[in-house]
């Protein structure tokens, strides 16, 4: 049943005066109690999230460090017995990753080497080996100074630590891949830790086991930084109540975490009483504990996403922290009820605003969403006032009708055109922009083999490409089968359009690999991308009846040709020389060749886009030196350099192409008018 505006306001005011005295007390009590418990639950969720993220970070850092060192060993860049380089690599990882306590390596003959952090101000290198039949431990201690380490002293001592007796070594030497272990025994004594350990094979020969170890005291440091209410605390426990980590700001590799914490016995007693199997199913369990006349709320959350079974996060918060405000609220309400009658006079004004003015403002906001073509943000707003409800429904229906066409037109482009004030009539301007073309290698044959089964694959590919282009400020122009055309720098001006396009291309390749999209043979989709920059006409191209906001011009055609050139050179992303010039040192490339594209006179330098960050690989310099020698007709010298590239990258197709050309020119030298330009035979 719906009523008019005047009757709605009058009825609400009268009803408020009658029921307020009865309902306010109950309403406030229930709301305050719910809010207080919700606050406690929110604190628990924040703590669980923070701990989960920190543990995931620790795991990720340890695995990254292990992978980096293992790669150096496996690639034979560093020999396991090469002491000086090994010490440098281990120390570098220890200093680069603050949470790592040990980097250790054990050999099958029982020899052991490790870099061990001594808190934040020191570290030690130790090596255990037999000397004259006695197992000796050599320890070099260092002090950490700003930006460096300083040697302090060296000592020798007997050691009964045998790495081959440790579980992480025994299991790691038999495994094919690294995994996590819980560790307590170390050469320096018992220190509970977690270790990521796995084998190292060089030339198919097992050398030993590499381990990256984090002592639990690092977890204790992190827990001490958490704010659990005003006086609460968080612990990581096992299901039997044993402590994994308790908050201690002073705990590190030289100081064990304190066990004399007042809230720890409460958490241990509660976890023994709790049904943790129920916690596993529900994601958490709360237990109320009373100690010394004070009540505490203890929440347990199993850390099931971690590779350590039985770890549980326990948060302990005194009940007084969140129920105390409820009691104060009740006292204040008794005073508030006395003032209710006075407030009733003002209530009518408020109701008029709440029932009429604010809903109308909301409706106006929805109309503004439609005006800006933000159709997905339009919502229906129910109202007991018939006129407002009908108006809201009409706006939502209008937005739904417009949104139905959103699948056929690029909504983001429409929003930008509206924002930039571009009129919907034919016209345009010449601007310096960057354009990108991409398509799937071998798509024609793939579509013939798959038939209508190509649609889900194509949709996943186009979704990924569209998402990454939009995320990097690009404008999707059109889809032509499997081909994607996008440009940067219009309709909104973008001074970084060149670099944004390059970043988008690299992001597209990464995202496609991450999606796991594959052809009918199970091979990952290979997508070729061409990018070019230059002056081009951009605007509404078409007729009075149908417009397309697009770009046209020679620079656009070149980008399309560069995409096709990837097939000849075996590359993923080729950019034109103007793109290279405008991007400068903000991208990492190698010059591939000088190419005369189909349908265009004169040659242009083309480049393979490698990255937008990091250092340029050494082999790029070798290739470009070889290219310079090739252009100066020093074909023998060029061949030597291209062979060096292939020694580092045996599947490098551009180097193979250039090597073949040099061989041909050695056999039949080019004429005097030779310009070292490769003519593209097809579009």
Secondary structure, 3 states (H helix, E strand, C coil): CCECHHHHHHHHHHHHHHHHHHHHHHHHHHHHHHHHHHHHHHHHHHHHHHHHHHHHHHHHHHHHHHHHHHHHHHCCCCCCCCHHHHHHHHHHHHHHCCCCCEEEEEECCCCEEEEEEECCCEEEEEEEEEECCEEEEEEEEEEEECCEEEEEEEEEEECCCCHHHCHHHHHHHHCCCCEEEEEEEECCEEEEEEEEEEEEEECCEEEEEEEEEEEHHHHHHHHHCCCCCCCCEEEEECCCCCEEEECCCCCCCCCCCCCCCCCHHHHHHHHHHCCHHHHHHHCCEEEEEEECCEEEEEEEEECCCCCCCCCEEEEEEECHHHHHHHHHHHHHHHHHHHCHHHHHHHHHHHHHHHHHHHHHHHHHHHHHHHHCCCHHHCCCCCCCEHHHHHHHHHHHHHHHHHHHHHHCCCHHHHHHHHHHCCCCCCEEEEEEEEEEEEEECCHHHHHHHHHHHHHHHHHHHHHHHHHHHHHCCCEEEEEECCEEEEEECCCCCCCCHHHHHHHHHHHHHHHHHHHCCECCCCCECCEEEEEEEEEEEEEEEECCCCEEEEEECHHHHHHHHHHHHHHHHCCCEEEEHHHHHHHHHHCEEEEEEEEECCCCCCCEEEEEEEECCCCCCHHHHHHHHHHHHHHCCCHHHHHHHHHHHHHHCCCCHHHHHHHHHHHHHHHCCCCCCCCCCEECCCC
